[in-house]
Amino acid sequence: MSTPADLDEQVTKVRDALHALRRTLLDLERTFADLDANALDVDALGDPTTAPEALESAVDALRAAQDTLGIADADLDVAKRHTSRLKTRE
């Protein structure tokens, strides 16, 4: 049987993994944002686009993902405030 303390530790591990994912995503976003769009090209697959358009869309999507993960992070903080208070009845 899982105890509240065990479950709280699992919430902590999920939150830590989310923080690591957010750091990785932020690094990717910054790395893409630092690229020189004029030095890039795009393939001919899909809808016509330019390298600057594709790069801007990629960076915007990575920022949106970061925002979404930020919401999940805040929700996990709320959960953690409550899970850390639970204990088995004596």
C-alpha positions as CSV (number, residue, x, y, z in Angstrom):
1,M,0.0,0.0,0.0
2,S,1.2,3.5,-0.8
3,T,1.4,5.9,2.1
4,P,0.7,9.6,1.7
5,A,4.4,10.3,2.2
6,D,5.3,7.9,-0.7
7,L,2.7,9.6,-2.9
8,D,3.9,13.0,-1.9
9,E,7.5,12.0,-2.9
10,Q,6.1,10.9,-6.3
11,V,4.6,14.4,-6.8
12,T,8.0,15.8,-5.9
13,K,9.6,13.6,-8.6
14,V,7.1,14.7,-11.2
15,R,7.6,18.3,-10.4
16,D,11.4,17.9,-10.6
17,A,11.1,16.2,-13.9
18,L,8.8,19.0,-15.1
19,H,11.4,21.6,-14.0
20,A,14.1,19.7,-16.0
21,L,11.9,19.6,-19.0
22,R,11.2,23.4,-18.7
23,R,14.9,24.1,-18.6
24,T,15.6,21.9,-21.6
25,L,12.7,23.6,-23.5
26,L,14.0,27.1,-22.6
27,D,17.5,26.1,-23.8
28,L,15.9,25.0,-27.1
29,E,13.9,28.1,-27.5
30,R,16.9,30.3,-26.9
31,T,19.1,28.3,-29.3
32,F,16.5,28.6,-32.0
33,A,15.9,32.3,-31.3
34,D,19.7,32.9,-31.7
35,L,19.8,31.4,-35.2
36,D,20.2,33.8,-38.1
37,A,17.1,33.2,-40.2
38,N,18.9,34.7,-43.3
39,A,21.4,31.9,-43.1
40,L,18.7,29.2,-43.2
41,D,16.6,27.7,-45.9
42,V,13.5,25.5,-45.8
43,D,12.5,22.3,-47.7
44,A,9.9,22.2,-50.4
45,L,7.5,19.9,-48.4
46,G,4.2,21.2,-47.2
47,D,2.9,24.7,-47.5
48,P,5.2,27.3,-48.9
49,T,7.1,29.3,-46.3
50,T,10.4,31.1,-45.7
51,A,13.1,30.4,-43.2
52,P,12.3,33.5,-41.2
53,E,8.6,32.5,-41.0
54,A,9.4,28.9,-40.1
55,L,11.9,30.1,-37.4
56,E,9.5,32.6,-35.9
57,S,6.7,30.0,-35.8
58,A,9.0,27.5,-34.2
59,V,10.2,29.9,-31.5
60,D,6.5,31.0,-30.9
61,A,5.5,27.4,-30.5
62,L,8.3,26.7,-28.1
63,R,7.3,29.7,-26.0
64,A,3.7,28.5,-26.0
65,A,4.8,25.1,-24.8
66,Q,6.8,26.8,-22.0
67,D,3.7,28.8,-21.0
68,T,1.7,25.6,-20.9
69,L,4.3,23.8,-18.8
70,G,4.3,26.9,-16.5
71,I,0.6,26.3,-15.8
72,A,1.3,22.7,-15.1
73,D,4.1,23.7,-12.7
74,A,1.8,26.1,-10.8
75,D,-0.8,23.3,-10.5
76,L,1.8,20.9,-9.2
77,D,2.8,23.5,-6.6
78,V,-0.8,23.6,-5.4
79,A,-1.0,19.8,-5.3
80,K,2.3,19.7,-3.4
81,R,1.0,22.1,-0.8
82,H,-1.8,19.7,-0.1
83,T,-0.1,16.3,-0.6
84,S,2.7,17.3,1.8
85,R,0.1,17.7,4.6
86,L,-1.4,14.3,4.3
87,K,-0.5,11.5,6.7
88,T,-1.8,8.1,7.7
89,R,-4.2,8.2,10.6
90,E,-2.7,6.9,13.8
